[in-house]
Amino acid sequence: MTLVRIIFTYEFVTTEVFPESERSEDSIFDFNYITAAFIGEIYVIGFTTAIKITIDYVKNLRKTEALEKQGLKNELSLLKSQLQPHFFFNTLNNLYSLTLEKSDQAPETVVKLSEFMSYVIYQGNKKKVSLIDEIKYIQNYIDLERLRFGDRVQVDFSLLGSIEDYKIPPLLLLQFVENAFKHGTDYELGEVLLHMELEVKDSWLYFKTKNRKNSNKIEELEKEGIGHKNARRRLGLLFDDDYEFIIKEDETNYAITLKIPVELE
């Protein structure tokens, strides 16, 4: 390309190209002239190559970010999908029993289960949902579980602070409510009371659950550690390190405290 440039410039533009090269008059391919022209081409090629490399880098960076976001989205979807199957199974079994008994609670169970499934299907894939909608969803879950357990299980669910106009990732708190029912309603415990508290303060959401536990079922309690690993993984994907998740337990009680940032709608 340097030779082509020299020839075309010399023949069609001017013979006085790169006068600083001190080209001899009798030869177009003087060494100094070729060197000067070649150096000029290096500047052009280097500049355009730098532009090309920068463009490719930005494209690859965006592609990598897109793949990472998709991967995180898929992982979040997988973690969320692990929450409800056993609950739906238990609720349908309970509904089947109610229909066999021709219980007056069967229609109420159908309505609440329908609302629950509607929320999971239509709101579960959104990035953020209204905190009030999430609380209604949790309350629906609690009502269904109380229909299942009857008077043997009582739930003390307290709401503190202003909960209006805030957003939260969907289906985030349910796993902790599920855990309280799963391990705090064992028949060997008899009548039980589950404590739950949700408070919004200074753009932070505090969520607490406390339940009794059956320490004799060690294997099930150890398996629950896997569930909390998934919970921590999802919290990390959603909030990086900007959250707190604390577990406190003794021989008879099990409690969790969660602190996450919330934003206004």
C-alpha positions as CSV (number, residue, x, y, z in Angstrom):
1,M,0.0,0.0,0.0
2,T,3.0,2.3,0.6
3,L,4.3,1.7,-2.9
4,V,0.9,2.3,-4.4
5,R,0.5,5.5,-2.5
6,I,3.9,6.7,-3.6
7,I,3.2,6.0,-7.3
8,F,-0.3,7.5,-7.3
9,T,0.8,10.6,-5.4
10,Y,3.8,11.1,-7.6
11,E,2.0,10.6,-10.9
12,F,-1.4,12.4,-10.2
13,V,-0.9,14.7,-7.3
14,T,2.6,16.2,-6.7
15,T,6.2,15.3,-6.9
16,E,6.9,17.3,-3.8
17,V,5.6,14.8,-1.3
18,F,7.5,14.5,2.0
19,P,10.1,17.1,1.1
20,E,11.7,16.5,4.5
21,S,12.8,13.0,3.2
22,E,15.3,14.8,0.8
23,R,14.4,12.5,-2.1
24,S,16.9,12.5,-5.0
25,E,15.5,14.0,-8.2
26,D,16.4,11.0,-10.4
27,S,14.6,8.3,-8.5
28,I,11.0,7.9,-7.2
29,F,11.9,5.0,-5.1
30,D,14.5,6.7,-3.0
31,F,15.0,5.1,0.4
32,N,14.4,8.2,2.4
33,Y,11.2,8.9,0.5
34,I,9.9,5.4,0.9
35,T,10.8,5.4,4.6
36,A,8.9,8.7,5.1
37,A,5.9,7.5,3.2
38,F,5.9,4.2,5.1
39,I,6.0,6.0,8.5
40,G,3.1,8.2,7.4
41,E,1.1,5.0,6.6
42,I,2.0,3.5,10.0
43,Y,0.3,6.5,11.6
44,V,-2.8,6.0,9.6
45,I,-2.9,2.2,10.1
46,G,-2.1,2.5,13.8
47,F,-4.9,5.1,14.4
48,T,-7.5,3.1,12.4
49,T,-6.4,-0.2,14.0
50,A,-6.8,1.4,17.5
51,I,-10.4,2.5,16.5
52,K,-11.2,-1.0,15.2
53,I,-9.8,-2.7,18.4
54,T,-11.8,-0.3,20.6
55,I,-15.0,-0.9,18.7
56,D,-14.5,-4.7,18.9
57,Y,-13.7,-4.5,22.6
58,V,-16.9,-2.5,23.3
59,K,-19.0,-4.9,21.3
60,N,-17.5,-7.9,23.0
61,L,-17.9,-6.2,26.4
62,R,-21.6,-5.6,25.7
63,K,-22.1,-9.1,24.5
64,T,-20.4,-10.5,27.6
65,E,-22.6,-8.3,29.8
66,A,-25.7,-9.4,28.0
67,L,-24.8,-13.0,28.4
68,E,-24.0,-12.5,32.1
69,K,-27.3,-10.7,32.6
70,Q,-29.2,-13.5,30.8
71,G,-27.3,-16.0,32.9
72,L,-28.2,-14.2,36.1
73,K,-31.8,-13.9,34.9
74,N,-32.0,-17.7,34.2
75,E,-30.4,-18.5,37.6
76,L,-32.9,-16.2,39.3
77,S,-35.8,-17.8,37.4
78,L,-34.5,-21.3,38.5
79,L,-34.2,-20.3,42.1
80,K,-37.7,-18.8,42.1
81,S,-39.1,-21.9,40.4
82,Q,-37.9,-24.0,43.3
83,L,-40.2,-22.2,45.7
84,Q,-43.7,-23.3,44.9
85,P,-44.0,-26.9,43.6
86,H,-44.3,-28.6,47.0
87,F,-46.7,-25.9,48.2
88,F,-49.0,-26.4,45.1
89,F,-48.9,-30.1,45.7
90,N,-49.9,-29.8,49.3
91,T,-52.6,-27.3,48.6
92,L,-54.1,-29.5,45.9
93,N,-54.1,-32.5,48.2
94,N,-55.8,-30.4,50.9
95,L,-58.3,-29.2,48.3
96,Y,-59.0,-32.7,47.3
97,S,-59.7,-33.7,50.9
98,L,-62.0,-30.7,51.3
99,T,-64.0,-31.6,48.2
100,L,-64.4,-35.2,49.4
101,E,-65.7,-33.9,52.7
102,K,-67.9,-31.3,50.8
103,S,-66.4,-28.7,53.1
104,D,-67.5,-25.1,52.9
105,Q,-63.8,-24.1,52.8
106,A,-63.3,-25.7,49.4
107,P,-64.6,-22.7,47.4
108,E,-62.4,-20.3,49.4
109,T,-59.4,-22.5,48.9
110,V,-60.0,-22.6,45.1
111,V,-60.2,-18.8,45.0
112,K,-57.1,-18.2,47.1
113,L,-55.1,-20.8,45.2
114,S,-56.2,-19.1,41.9
115,E,-55.1,-15.7,43.1
116,F,-51.8,-17.2,44.3
117,M,-51.1,-18.9,41.0
118,S,-52.1,-15.7,39.1
119,Y,-49.5,-13.7,41.1
120,V,-46.8,-16.3,40.5
121,I,-47.5,-16.4,36.7
122,Y,-48.0,-12.8,36.0
123,Q,-46.0,-10.9,38.6
124,G,-43.2,-13.5,39.3
125,N,-41.3,-12.6,36.1
126,K,-41.2,-8.9,36.7
127,K,-38.0,-7.2,38.0
128,K,-39.9,-5.3,40.8
129,V,-43.4,-5.4,42.1
130,S,-45.4,-3.3,44.6
131,L,-44.5,-4.2,48.2
132,I,-48.2,-4.1,49.0
133,D,-48.9,-6.7,46.3
134,E,-46.1,-8.9,47.7
135,I,-47.6,-8.7,51.2
136,K,-51.0,-9.6,49.9
137,Y,-49.4,-12.6,48.1
138,I,-47.7,-13.7,51.4
139,Q,-51.0,-13.2,53.3
140,N,-52.7,-15.4,50.7
141,Y,-50.1,-18.1,51.3
142,I,-50.6,-17.9,55.0
143,D,-54.4,-18.1,54.7
144,L,-54.0,-21.3,52.5
145,E,-51.7,-22.9,55.1
146,R,-54.1,-22.0,57.9
147,L,-56.9,-23.7,56.0
148,R,-54.6,-26.7,55.8
149,F,-53.6,-26.8,59.5
150,G,-56.7,-25.4,61.0
151,D,-56.7,-24.0,64.6
152,R,-53.5,-25.9,65.5
153,V,-51.4,-23.2,63.8
154,Q,-51.7,-19.5,64.5
155,V,-49.7,-16.8,62.8
156,D,-48.8,-13.4,64.2
157,F,-47.9,-11.3,61.2
158,S,-47.1,-7.7,62.1
159,L,-46.6,-4.8,59.6
160,L,-44.7,-1.7,60.8
161,G,-43.8,1.6,59.2
162,S,-45.1,2.9,55.9
163,I,-45.3,0.2,53.3
164,E,-47.0,2.1,50.5
165,D,-45.2,3.2,47.3
166,Y,-42.3,0.8,47.7
167,K,-41.1,-1.9,45.3
168,I,-39.4,-5.2,45.9
169,P,-38.2,-8.2,43.8
170,P,-41.2,-10.6,43.5
171,L,-41.3,-13.9,45.4
172,L,-38.4,-12.9,47.6
173,L,-39.8,-13.3,51.1
174,L,-42.0,-16.4,50.5
175,Q,-39.1,-18.8,50.9
176,F,-38.6,-17.7,54.5
177,V,-42.4,-17.9,55.2
178,E,-42.4,-21.4,53.7
179,N,-39.5,-22.4,55.9
180,A,-41.3,-21.2,59.0
181,F,-44.4,-23.3,58.1
182,K,-42.3,-26.3,57.0
183,H,-40.3,-26.7,60.2
184,G,-42.5,-24.8,62.7
185,T,-45.7,-26.8,62.2
186,D,-44.5,-30.3,62.9
187,Y,-47.3,-32.3,64.5
188,E,-45.1,-33.4,67.4
189,L,-44.9,-29.7,68.4
190,G,-48.7,-29.6,69.0
191,E,-50.3,-26.2,68.8
192,V,-47.8,-23.6,67.5
193,L,-47.5,-19.8,67.0
194,L,-45.5,-18.5,64.1
195,H,-44.1,-14.9,64.4
196,M,-43.5,-12.8,61.4
197,E,-42.7,-9.1,61.2
198,L,-42.2,-6.7,58.3
199,E,-41.0,-3.2,58.7
200,V,-39.9,-0.4,56.3
201,K,-37.6,2.2,57.7
202,D,-35.3,4.7,56.0
203,S,-35.6,2.9,52.6
204,W,-34.7,-0.5,54.2
205,L,-37.0,-3.4,54.6
206,Y,-36.6,-5.6,57.7
207,F,-38.3,-9.0,57.6
208,K,-38.2,-11.4,60.6
209,T,-39.6,-14.9,61.2
210,K,-39.5,-17.0,64.3
211,N,-40.8,-20.5,64.9
212,R,-40.4,-23.5,67.1
213,K,-38.5,-26.4,65.7
214,N,-38.4,-30.1,66.3
215,S,-34.8,-30.8,67.0
216,N,-35.3,-34.5,66.8
217,K,-35.6,-34.2,63.0
218,I,-32.0,-33.4,62.4
219,E,-31.8,-34.6,58.8
220,E,-34.6,-32.3,57.6
221,L,-33.0,-29.4,59.4
222,E,-29.7,-30.1,57.7
223,K,-31.4,-30.2,54.3
224,E,-32.8,-26.8,55.0
225,G,-29.2,-25.5,55.0
226,I,-29.3,-26.1,51.2
227,G,-32.4,-23.9,50.9
228,H,-30.6,-21.1,52.7
229,K,-27.7,-21.4,50.4
230,N,-30.1,-20.8,47.5
231,A,-31.6,-17.9,49.4
232,R,-28.2,-16.3,50.0
233,R,-27.3,-16.9,46.3
234,R,-30.5,-15.1,45.1
235,L,-29.9,-12.3,47.6
236,G,-26.4,-11.9,46.3
237,L,-27.6,-11.8,42.7
238,L,-30.2,-9.2,43.5
239,F,-28.3,-6.9,45.9
240,D,-24.6,-7.9,45.7
241,D,-23.4,-7.3,49.2
242,D,-26.0,-4.7,50.1
243,Y,-28.1,-6.9,52.4
244,E,-28.0,-8.7,55.7
245,F,-29.3,-12.2,56.3
246,I,-28.9,-13.5,59.9
247,I,-30.0,-16.9,61.3
248,K,-30.4,-17.4,65.1
249,E,-31.4,-20.7,66.6
250,D,-31.2,-22.6,69.8
251,E,-32.6,-26.0,70.9
252,T,-36.2,-25.0,70.5
253,N,-36.5,-21.9,68.4
254,Y,-35.4,-20.8,64.9
255,A,-35.4,-17.2,63.7
256,I,-34.2,-15.3,60.6
257,T,-33.7,-11.6,60.1
258,L,-33.4,-10.1,56.6
259,K,-32.5,-6.5,55.7
260,I,-32.7,-5.4,52.1
261,P,-32.9,-2.0,50.3
262,V,-36.2,-1.0,48.9
263,E,-37.0,1.8,46.4
264,L,-40.0,4.0,45.8
265,E,-42.3,3.3,42.9
